[in-house]
Amino acid sequence: MADTVTEPAQAPAAVRHAEEVMGTVFSFDVRGGEPAAVQAALQEAVAGLHRIDEVFSTYRDGSDISRLARGELSVEECDPLVAEVLELGAEAERTSDGWFSMRYQGPLDPTGIVKGWAAERAARAVAAAGASGVSVNGGGDVQLLGTPGAQRPWRVGVSDPLRPGGLAAVISAAGTEELAVATSGTAEQGAHILDPRTGHSAVTDLVAVTVVAPCLTWADCWATAAFAMGSRQGLRWLESLPGVEALLITAGDEVRCTGGLAARLG
């Protein structure tokens, strides 16, 4: 889990909104821009989240993704968003050598990519309306765009999975126009991450993997894949990905980081 660390005064007026959707809460923190345009874009982004929930919910028998999994629809007959997500999921599977999967030896389930992709999509929609800074937190995974104020970077606190209420790190977006922070682990949802080779809960020495990357779609996927790999293989693989940094915490309270993570701490 991660939370945007708020800055003191001297920042542009903030528009904040929290929306319950997709089984979690999406929190928006929007800075700058023309108020009417920002509000309209925010409303459209929220409506987009509900549309995504309707299309991709595996708990709704009538959703496009449920009907596709049962063979009642073809991809071409589904909402166009389905083809987009399936293409992204296939790319994630190739990049991770199968450690990220939308099937896990079972029916089609793109849940592992949809939330991060939806939050990133919402953030970019609001930023396109002229906001100078946007933070969207989708259930603890955060997409940051722009800045919250002059010479004020966005900062995100990463929860310590072994010390409830504590922080394992604070990530700074200083020097970049877009940054995402995504965490996969057992602290919030238990052993919910599956090993795609077996279809069962991943057997791993890790309790949390936090990935820092420009785009939340990929940060979310890479955190899930690396968690399933375990600390040694996961760290080596994350080090090989361009523009990606990560913090891995083992059940034995050992902290492992990619070589460039220190530049993002603050």
C-alpha positions in Angstrom: 0.0 0.0 0.0 1.1 3.6 -0.6 -0.3 7.0 0.2 0.5 10.4 -1.3 2.3 12.5 1.3 0.7 15.9 1.3 2.7 19.1 1.2 2.2 22.2 3.3 0.7 25.5 2.0 2.1 27.5 -1.0 0.7 24.9 -3.4 -2.1 25.5 -6.0 -5.6 24.9 -4.7 -6.4 21.2 -4.7 -9.5 19.4 -6.0 -9.9 16.1 -4.1 -12.3 13.3 -4.7 -12.7 9.7 -3.5 -14.7 7.2 -5.4 -15.7 3.7 -4.3 -15.5 1.5 -7.4 -13.9 -1.8 -8.5 -14.0 -3.1 -5.0 -11.7 -0.4 -3.6 -11.4 3.4 -3.4 -9.8 5.6 -6.0 -8.6 8.9 -4.6 -7.9 12.0 -6.8 -5.7 14.9 -5.8 -5.7 17.5 -8.7 -3.8 20.8 -8.7 -4.0 23.8 -11.0 -5.9 24.1 -14.2 -9.1 25.9 -15.1 -11.6 24.8 -12.4 -14.6 24.1 -14.7 -12.4 22.1 -17.1 -10.8 20.2 -14.2 -14.2 19.3 -12.6 -15.6 18.1 -15.9 -12.5 16.0 -16.6 -12.7 14.6 -13.1 -16.4 13.6 -13.5 -15.6 12.0 -16.9 -12.6 10.1 -15.3 -14.9 8.8 -12.5 -17.5 7.7 -15.0 -14.7 5.9 -16.9 -13.8 4.0 -13.8 -17.4 2.7 -13.4 -17.5 1.8 -17.1 -14.3 -0.2 -16.6 -15.8 -2.0 -13.6 -18.9 -2.9 -15.6 -16.8 -4.3 -18.5 -14.1 -6.1 -16.5 -15.7 -7.3 -13.3 -15.3 -11.0 -12.9 -18.0 -10.9 -10.2 -20.7 -9.8 -12.7 -22.1 -12.6 -14.8 -23.1 -10.0 -17.5 -19.8 -8.2 -17.8 -18.0 -8.4 -21.1 -15.0 -10.2 -19.6 -17.2 -12.8 -17.9 -19.1 -13.4 -21.1 -15.9 -13.6 -23.1 -14.5 -16.1 -20.6 -17.6 -18.3 -21.1 -17.3 -18.1 -24.9 -20.5 -16.1 -25.3 -18.7 -13.1 -26.9 -15.7 -12.7 -29.1 -13.1 -10.1 -28.4 -14.4 -8.1 -31.4 -17.9 -8.2 -29.9 -16.7 -6.8 -26.5 -16.3 -3.2 -25.5 -13.1 -1.9 -27.3 -11.4 -1.5 -23.9 -11.2 -5.3 -23.7 -9.0 -5.7 -26.7 -6.7 -2.9 -25.4 -6.3 -4.6 -22.0 -5.8 -8.0 -23.5 -3.0 -6.6 -25.7 -1.3 -5.0 -22.7 -1.7 -8.2 -20.7 -0.1 -10.2 -23.4 2.9 -7.8 -23.5 3.2 -8.1 -19.7 3.3 -11.8 -20.0 6.0 -11.8 -22.7 8.1 -9.3 -20.8 7.9 -11.3 -17.5 8.5 -14.6 -19.3 5.1 -15.8 -18.1 5.4 -14.7 -14.4 2.5 -12.3 -15.0 -0.5 -14.0 -16.5 -4.2 -13.3 -17.2 -5.0 -17.0 -17.0 -3.0 -18.7 -14.3 -3.9 -22.1 -15.8 -7.6 -21.1 -15.5 -10.2 -18.9 -17.1 -9.4 -15.5 -18.4 -9.0 -13.0 -15.6 -7.3 -9.6 -16.3 -7.8 -8.4 -12.8 -4.1 -8.1 -12.2 -3.6 -5.4 -14.8 -7.0 -3.6 -14.8 -6.8 -1.6 -11.6 -3.4 0.0 -12.3 -4.3 0.6 -16.0 -7.6 2.2 -14.9 -5.9 4.5 -12.4 -3.3 5.6 -14.9 -5.9 6.1 -17.6 -8.0 8.3 -15.2 -4.9 10.4 -14.2 -4.0 11.1 -17.8 -7.5 12.1 -18.6 -7.6 14.7 -15.9 -4.1 16.0 -16.7 -5.1 16.4 -20.4 -7.7 18.9 -19.2 -5.0 21.3 -18.1 -4.2 20.3 -14.5 -0.6 21.1 -13.5 -0.5 18.1 -11.1 -2.5 14.9 -10.7 -2.3 12.1 -8.2 -4.6 9.1 -8.5 -4.4 6.4 -5.8 -6.2 3.3 -6.8 -6.4 1.0 -3.8 -2.8 1.9 -2.7 -1.2 2.1 -6.1 -0.5 5.6 -7.3 0.0 7.4 -10.6 1.6 10.8 -10.4 1.7 13.4 -13.2 3.1 16.9 -13.1 3.7 18.6 -9.7 1.6 19.7 -6.8 3.2 23.1 -6.8 6.3 25.1 -7.9 9.4 23.3 -6.8 7.3 20.8 -4.9 7.4 17.2 -6.0 4.8 14.6 -5.3 5.9 12.2 -2.5 4.4 8.8 -1.8 4.8 6.9 1.5 5.2 3.1 1.2 3.7 1.2 4.1 5.9 -1.2 6.0 4.3 -4.6 5.7 5.9 -5.9 8.9 5.2 -2.8 11.1 1.6 -1.7 10.7 1.3 2.1 10.7 5.0 2.6 9.8 6.6 3.5 6.5 9.2 1.4 4.7 10.2 4.3 2.4 9.1 7.7 0.9 9.3 7.9 -2.8 9.8 11.3 -4.5 8.8 12.3 -8.0 11.3 15.1 -8.1 12.8 15.7 -11.5 10.2 13.8 -13.5 6.8 14.6 -15.0 5.3 11.1 -14.4 5.9 8.5 -11.8 4.0 5.5 -10.5 4.3 3.5 -7.3 2.7 0.0 -7.1 3.0 -2.6 -4.3 2.2 -6.3 -4.3 2.3 -8.3 -1.1 0.5 -10.2 1.6 -0.1 -7.4 4.2 -3.5 -6.2 3.0 -5.0 -9.2 1.2 -3.1 -12.3 2.4 -1.7 -14.8 0.0 -3.7 -13.7 -3.0 -0.8 -13.7 -5.6 -0.7 -16.8 -7.7 2.2 -18.7 -9.3 1.1 -18.9 -13.0 2.9 -22.2 -13.4 0.8 -23.9 -10.7 -2.3 -21.8 -10.4 -1.8 -21.9 -6.6 -0.5 -19.2 -4.2 3.0 -18.2 -4.9 5.6 -19.8 -2.6 8.0 -16.9 -2.0 10.2 -15.4 0.6 8.7 -12.0 0.0 6.1 -10.1 1.9 6.1 -7.0 -0.4 7.4 -5.7 -3.6 7.1 -2.0 -4.4 7.9 -1.0 -8.0 8.6 2.6 -9.1 8.2 3.3 -12.8 6.7 6.0 -15.1 3.5 4.2 -15.8 1.2 2.5 -13.2 0.0 -0.1 -15.7 3.5 -1.6 -15.9 4.5 -0.9 -12.3 1.5 -2.9 -11.1 2.2 -5.8 -13.4 5.9 -5.9 -12.6 5.3 -5.8 -8.8 3.0 -8.8 -9.2 5.4 -10.8 -11.3 8.4 -10.1 -9.1 6.6 -11.1 -6.0 5.8 -14.5 -7.5 9.4 -14.9 -8.6 10.9 -14.4 -5.1 13.5 -12.0 -3.9 16.6 -13.2 -5.8 15.1 -13.8 -9.2 12.7 -10.9 -8.8 15.4 -8.4 -8.0 17.6 -9.6 -11.0 14.7 -9.3 -13.3 13.6 -5.8 -12.1 17.2 -4.6 -12.5 17.0 -5.5 -16.1 13.9 -3.4 -16.9 14.7 0.1 -18.1 13.3 3.0 -16.0 12.2 0.7 -13.2 13.3 0.8 -9.6 12.1 -1.4 -6.7 12.1 -2.1 -3.0 11.7 -5.8 -1.9 11.0 -6.8 1.7 11.3 -10.5 2.8 9.5 -12.3 5.5 12.8 -12.2 7.4 12.7 -8.4 7.4 15.5 -8.2 4.8 15.3 -5.2 2.5 16.6 -5.5 -1.1 16.6 -2.6 -3.6 17.5 -2.0 -7.2 20.6 0.1 -7.8 18.9 3.3 -8.7 16.2 3.4 -6.0 18.2 5.7 -3.7 17.8 8.5 -6.2 14.0 8.2 -5.7 13.9 8.3 -1.9 12.9 11.4 -0.2 
